[in-house]
Amino acid sequence: MESTALTTWSLEQTAADDLTPAAAPATVAAGELTVVRAAIPSPGFNRYLYGAVGADVSWTDRLVWDEERWRAFVEQPGTETWVAYERGTPAGYLELEGQPDGVVEITYFGLLPAFRGRRVGGHLLSVGTARAWDLAERWPGRPPTRRVWVHTCSDDGPHALDNYRRRGFRIFDVRTEDTAAGGPQK
C-alpha cells in the first residue's frame, strides 16, 4: 500500500460576528441559485448528496452506512441539511449537527463537480454558517450557538481551506497522518 500524508485542518468561529459572508453570485439576484433547508429528513437524499459531492474527493467513511445509520443521523434533533439549487438542480449541500453545549459542527460541505469554480461554494458556506449560528431558533430547547466548527483535509477540493478562512473560520488544530497506517478517511 502506498503511503500518503493526509493533513486535516480543524477550524472554528466563536461568535456570529466572525462570519464574513461571500458576495452573492449574480445567479442569486436572478433567482437562479437558492439555498433551501431539507426540512423533511431523508436518508436517501443525504446519501445521494454525500456520494455525488464526495466521489472525486475521497469521501469514504459513510459509504458503509446502511439505511438505519443514515436515518439515525438525519433524524437526530439539531441536525439539518441545507441544499444549494441552481435552476432546480442540486448544486451542493451543507450538513449541520447540533452538538452539546451550543456547539454546531458543519459535518459535510461541498459541491457537485459541475458547480465548482462558479462562486456557489462561498455563498452556500455563508448561508449554512449563518444557519448554524441561528440553529437554536429552529430547535426549541437547544442552547444558543456559541461555537461553529468544521474540518477539511488535503484530499478535499483545492479551494476548501481558503473558503473557510475567507468566511471567518480560524484554524485551531492541524494534524498530518499517514493514510497507509490507517489514518482518517472523510
Contacts in CASP RR format, 6 or more apart in sequence:
PFRMAT RR
TARGET T0000
AUTHOR 0000-0000-0000
METHOD contacts of the structure
MODEL  1
MESTALTTWSLEQTAADDLTPAAAPATVAAGELTVVRAAIPSPGFNRYLY
GAVGADVSWTDRLVWDEERWRAFVEQPGTETWVAYERGTPAGYLELEGQP
DGVVEITYFGLLPAFRGRRVGGHLLSVGTARAWDLAERWPGRPPTRRVWV
HTCSDDGPHALDNYRRRGFRIFDVRTEDTAAGGPQK
1 180 0 8 1.000
2 180 0 8 1.000
3 178 0 8 1.000
3 179 0 8 1.000
3 180 0 8 1.000
3 181 0 8 1.000
4 178 0 8 1.000
4 179 0 8 1.000
4 180 0 8 1.000
5 154 0 8 1.000
5 176 0 8 1.000
5 177 0 8 1.000
5 178 0 8 1.000
5 179 0 8 1.000
6 153 0 8 1.000
6 154 0 8 1.000
6 155 0 8 1.000
6 176 0 8 1.000
6 177 0 8 1.000
6 178 0 8 1.000
6 179 0 8 1.000
6 183 0 8 1.000
6 184 0 8 1.000
7 153 0 8 1.000
7 154 0 8 1.000
7 174 0 8 1.000
7 175 0 8 1.000
7 176 0 8 1.000
8 151 0 8 1.000
8 152 0 8 1.000
8 153 0 8 1.000
8 154 0 8 1.000
8 174 0 8 1.000
8 175 0 8 1.000
8 176 0 8 1.000
8 177 0 8 1.000
8 184 0 8 1.000
9 151 0 8 1.000
9 152 0 8 1.000
9 153 0 8 1.000
9 161 0 8 1.000
9 164 0 8 1.000
9 171 0 8 1.000
9 173 0 8 1.000
9 174 0 8 1.000
10 149 0 8 1.000
10 150 0 8 1.000
10 151 0 8 1.000
10 171 0 8 1.000
10 172 0 8 1.000
10 173 0 8 1.000
10 174 0 8 1.000
10 175 0 8 1.000
11 149 0 8 1.000
11 150 0 8 1.000
11 151 0 8 1.000
11 152 0 8 1.000
11 164 0 8 1.000
11 165 0 8 1.000
11 169 0 8 1.000
11 170 0 8 1.000
11 171 0 8 1.000
11 172 0 8 1.000
12 147 0 8 1.000
12 148 0 8 1.000
12 149 0 8 1.000
12 150 0 8 1.000
12 169 0 8 1.000
12 170 0 8 1.000
12 172 0 8 1.000
13 19 0 8 1.000
13 129 0 8 1.000
13 147 0 8 1.000
13 148 0 8 1.000
13 149 0 8 1.000
13 168 0 8 1.000
13 169 0 8 1.000
13 170 0 8 1.000
14 146 0 8 1.000
14 147 0 8 1.000
16 130 0 8 1.000
16 133 0 8 1.000
16 145 0 8 1.000
18 168 0 8 1.000
18 169 0 8 1.000
18 170 0 8 1.000
19 126 0 8 1.000
19 129 0 8 1.000
19 130 0 8 1.000
19 133 0 8 1.000
19 167 0 8 1.000
19 168 0 8 1.000
20 166 0 8 1.000
20 167 0 8 1.000
20 168 0 8 1.000
21 126 0 8 1.000
21 130 0 8 1.000
21 167 0 8 1.000
22 119 0 8 1.000
22 121 0 8 1.000
22 122 0 8 1.000
22 123 0 8 1.000
22 125 0 8 1.000
22 126 0 8 1.000
22 166 0 8 1.000
22 167 0 8 1.000
23 119 0 8 1.000
24 123 0 8 1.000
25 33 0 8 1.000
25 118 0 8 1.000
25 119 0 8 1.000
25 120 0 8 1.000
25 123 0 8 1.000
27 33 0 8 1.000
27 86 0 8 1.000
27 120 0 8 1.000
28 34 0 8 1.000
28 123 0 8 1.000
32 86 0 8 1.000
32 87 0 8 1.000
33 84 0 8 1.000
33 85 0 8 1.000
33 86 0 8 1.000
33 91 0 8 1.000
33 120 0 8 1.000
33 123 0 8 1.000
34 84 0 8 1.000
34 85 0 8 1.000
35 82 0 8 1.000
35 83 0 8 1.000
35 84 0 8 1.000
35 85 0 8 1.000
35 123 0 8 1.000
35 124 0 8 1.000
35 127 0 8 1.000
35 128 0 8 1.000
36 82 0 8 1.000
36 83 0 8 1.000
36 85 0 8 1.000
37 80 0 8 1.000
37 81 0 8 1.000
37 82 0 8 1.000
37 83 0 8 1.000
37 131 0 8 1.000
38 45 0 8 1.000
38 46 0 8 1.000
38 80 0 8 1.000
38 81 0 8 1.000
38 82 0 8 1.000
38 83 0 8 1.000
41 71 0 8 1.000
41 74 0 8 1.000
41 75 0 8 1.000
41 79 0 8 1.000
41 81 0 8 1.000
42 74 0 8 1.000
43 67 0 8 1.000
43 70 0 8 1.000
43 71 0 8 1.000
43 73 0 8 1.000
43 74 0 8 1.000
44 67 0 8 1.000
44 70 0 8 1.000
45 81 0 8 1.000
46 70 0 8 1.000
46 73 0 8 1.000
46 74 0 8 1.000
46 81 0 8 1.000
46 95 0 8 1.000
47 62 0 8 1.000
47 65 0 8 1.000
47 70 0 8 1.000
49 81 0 8 1.000
49 83 0 8 1.000
49 90 0 8 1.000
49 92 0 8 1.000
49 93 0 8 1.000
49 108 0 8 1.000
50 59 0 8 1.000
50 62 0 8 1.000
50 108 0 8 1.000
51 59 0 8 1.000
51 63 0 8 1.000
52 90 0 8 1.000
52 112 0 8 1.000
53 59 0 8 1.000
53 92 0 8 1.000
53 93 0 8 1.000
53 108 0 8 1.000
53 110 0 8 1.000
53 111 0 8 1.000
53 112 0 8 1.000
54 110 0 8 1.000
56 113 0 8 1.000
57 155 0 8 1.000
57 156 0 8 1.000
57 157 0 8 1.000
57 186 0 8 1.000
58 155 0 8 1.000
58 185 0 8 1.000
58 186 0 8 1.000
59 108 0 8 1.000
59 185 0 8 1.000
59 186 0 8 1.000
60 185 0 8 1.000
60 186 0 8 1.000
61 184 0 8 1.000
61 185 0 8 1.000
61 186 0 8 1.000
62 70 0 8 1.000
65 73 0 8 1.000
73 79 0 8 1.000
74 81 0 8 1.000
76 97 0 8 1.000
77 139 0 8 1.000
77 142 0 8 1.000
78 96 0 8 1.000
78 97 0 8 1.000
78 98 0 8 1.000
78 135 0 8 1.000
78 138 0 8 1.000
78 139 0 8 1.000
78 142 0 8 1.000
79 95 0 8 1.000
79 96 0 8 1.000
79 97 0 8 1.000
79 98 0 8 1.000
80 95 0 8 1.000
80 96 0 8 1.000
80 131 0 8 1.000
80 135 0 8 1.000
80 138 0 8 1.000
81 93 0 8 1.000
81 94 0 8 1.000
81 95 0 8 1.000
81 96 0 8 1.000
82 93 0 8 1.000
82 94 0 8 1.000
82 95 0 8 1.000
82 96 0 8 1.000
82 124 0 8 1.000
82 127 0 8 1.000
82 128 0 8 1.000
82 131 0 8 1.000
83 90 0 8 1.000
83 92 0 8 1.000
83 93 0 8 1.000
84 90 0 8 1.000
84 91 0 8 1.000
84 92 0 8 1.000
84 93 0 8 1.000
84 111 0 8 1.000
84 115 0 8 1.000
84 120 0 8 1.000
84 121 0 8 1.000
84 123 0 8 1.000
84 124 0 8 1.000
84 127 0 8 1.000
85 91 0 8 1.000
86 115 0 8 1.000
86 120 0 8 1.000
90 112 0 8 1.000
91 111 0 8 1.000
91 112 0 8 1.000
91 114 0 8 1.000
91 115 0 8 1.000
91 120 0 8 1.000
91 124 0 8 1.000
92 110 0 8 1.000
92 111 0 8 1.000
92 112 0 8 1.000
92 115 0 8 1.000
92 120 0 8 1.000
92 121 0 8 1.000
92 124 0 8 1.000
93 108 0 8 1.000
93 109 0 8 1.000
93 110 0 8 1.000
93 124 0 8 1.000
94 106 0 8 1.000
94 108 0 8 1.000
94 109 0 8 1.000
94 110 0 8 1.000
94 124 0 8 1.000
94 125 0 8 1.000
94 127 0 8 1.000
94 128 0 8 1.000
95 106 0 8 1.000
95 107 0 8 1.000
95 108 0 8 1.000
95 109 0 8 1.000
96 104 0 8 1.000
96 105 0 8 1.000
96 106 0 8 1.000
96 107 0 8 1.000
96 128 0 8 1.000
96 131 0 8 1.000
96 132 0 8 1.000
96 135 0 8 1.000
97 104 0 8 1.000
97 105 0 8 1.000
97 107 0 8 1.000
98 104 0 8 1.000
98 105 0 8 1.000
98 135 0 8 1.000
98 139 0 8 1.000
98 142 0 8 1.000
99 105 0 8 1.000
101 143 0 8 1.000
101 146 0 8 1.000
102 136 0 8 1.000
102 142 0 8 1.000
102 143 0 8 1.000
102 144 0 8 1.000
102 145 0 8 1.000
102 146 0 8 1.000
102 147 0 8 1.000
103 145 0 8 1.000
103 146 0 8 1.000
103 147 0 8 1.000
103 148 0 8 1.000
103 149 0 8 1.000
104 132 0 8 1.000
104 133 0 8 1.000
104 135 0 8 1.000
104 145 0 8 1.000
104 147 0 8 1.000
104 148 0 8 1.000
104 149 0 8 1.000
105 148 0 8 1.000
105 149 0 8 1.000
105 150 0 8 1.000
106 128 0 8 1.000
106 129 0 8 1.000
106 132 0 8 1.000
106 148 0 8 1.000
106 149 0 8 1.000
106 150 0 8 1.000
109 124 0 8 1.000
109 125 0 8 1.000
109 150 0 8 1.000
110 121 0 8 1.000
110 124 0 8 1.000
110 160 0 8 1.000
111 120 0 8 1.000
111 121 0 8 1.000
111 124 0 8 1.000
115 121 0 8 1.000
116 157 0 8 1.000
116 159 0 8 1.000
117 159 0 8 1.000
121 163 0 8 1.000
122 163 0 8 1.000
122 166 0 8 1.000
122 167 0 8 1.000
125 163 0 8 1.000
125 164 0 8 1.000
125 167 0 8 1.000
126 167 0 8 1.000
129 148 0 8 1.000
129 167 0 8 1.000
132 145 0 8 1.000
132 148 0 8 1.000
133 145 0 8 1.000
133 148 0 8 1.000
134 145 0 8 1.000
135 142 0 8 1.000
135 145 0 8 1.000
136 142 0 8 1.000
136 143 0 8 1.000
136 144 0 8 1.000
136 145 0 8 1.000
149 172 0 8 1.000
150 164 0 8 1.000
150 169 0 8 1.000
152 160 0 8 1.000
152 161 0 8 1.000
152 164 0 8 1.000
153 184 0 8 1.000
153 186 0 8 1.000
155 186 0 8 1.000
156 186 0 8 1.000
165 171 0 8 1.000
177 183 0 8 1.000
177 184 0 8 1.000
179 185 0 8 1.000
END
